[in-house]
Amino acid sequence: MRTSIQLEDHIHEYASVYAAARGISLSAAINELVRRAQTAVPDEPEILQGPSGLPMFPPSGRTITADTVKKLEEEGF
């Protein structure tokens, strides 16, 4: 499909460098980058309702401790 798009300067530069490094056209590079971004974005997590009625994420097998929260706060998360 042929279409016109406007890219920010730094995005155009990145895509051009990416294309040159791989020996592909700018169009092929943008297609590849969009495909990679599509598969990198996880589906939205399912939010469950806990026994207390509060929303919660599905169990991941990891325990969230006070130390985990403290570390994330220190990192500015």
Wavefront OBJ file of the C-alpha trace (Angstrom):
o trace
v 0.000 0.000 0.000
v 1.337 3.398 -0.898
v 0.797 6.249 1.547
v 2.443 9.436 2.769
v 3.368 10.017 6.385
v 5.104 12.751 8.336
v 7.895 11.684 10.676
v 9.583 13.731 13.348
v 13.181 14.517 12.394
v 14.756 12.229 14.982
v 12.434 9.344 14.002
v 13.340 9.785 10.340
v 17.032 9.831 11.234
v 16.700 6.669 13.332
v 14.784 4.822 10.618
v 17.291 5.940 7.965
v 20.273 4.750 10.027
v 18.438 1.491 10.778
v 17.763 0.969 7.061
v 21.336 1.761 6.034
v 22.776 -0.567 8.672
v 20.683 -3.435 7.324
v 20.996 -2.577 3.645
v 17.239 -2.167 3.186
v 15.011 0.650 1.986
v 13.489 3.191 4.338
v 10.040 1.715 3.661
v 11.241 -1.788 4.513
v 12.877 -0.470 7.687
v 9.707 1.281 8.838
v 7.656 -1.848 8.080
v 10.085 -3.960 10.097
v 10.147 -1.541 13.026
v 6.359 -1.314 13.161
v 6.061 -5.125 13.045
v 8.570 -5.417 15.903
v 6.702 -2.794 17.928
v 3.422 -4.614 17.316
v 4.716 -7.843 18.806
v 6.530 -6.085 21.673
v 3.385 -4.503 23.101
v 1.745 -6.933 25.507
v -2.002 -7.228 25.684
v -3.576 -5.274 28.491
v -3.504 -7.330 31.658
v -6.713 -8.873 32.846
v -7.832 -7.172 36.031
v -9.570 -9.466 38.490
v -11.707 -8.657 41.488
v -10.226 -9.861 44.763
v -12.158 -11.341 47.678
v -12.339 -7.892 49.267
v -13.804 -6.421 46.089
v -10.625 -4.522 45.228
v -9.239 -4.838 41.685
v -6.094 -6.918 41.326
v -3.840 -8.213 38.561
v -3.733 -11.931 37.858
v -1.106 -13.821 39.857
v 2.313 -13.874 38.212
v 4.062 -16.201 40.640
v 6.131 -13.347 42.055
v 5.640 -11.969 45.524
v 5.575 -8.215 45.911
v 7.239 -7.298 49.178
v 7.749 -3.996 50.952
v 11.371 -4.114 49.748
v 10.172 -4.465 46.148
v 7.936 -1.412 46.534
v 10.709 0.567 48.241
v 13.146 -0.254 45.431
v 10.643 0.820 42.767
v 9.983 4.072 44.619
v 13.731 4.770 44.759
v 13.984 4.180 41.018
v 11.225 6.735 40.430
v 8.742 4.209 39.117
l 1 2 3 4 5 6 7 8 9 10 11 12 13 14 15 16 17 18 19 20 21 22 23 24 25 26 27 28 29 30 31 32 33 34 35 36 37 38 39 40 41 42 43 44 45 46 47 48 49 50 51 52 53 54 55 56 57 58 59 60 61 62 63 64 65 66 67 68 69 70 71 72 73 74 75 76 77
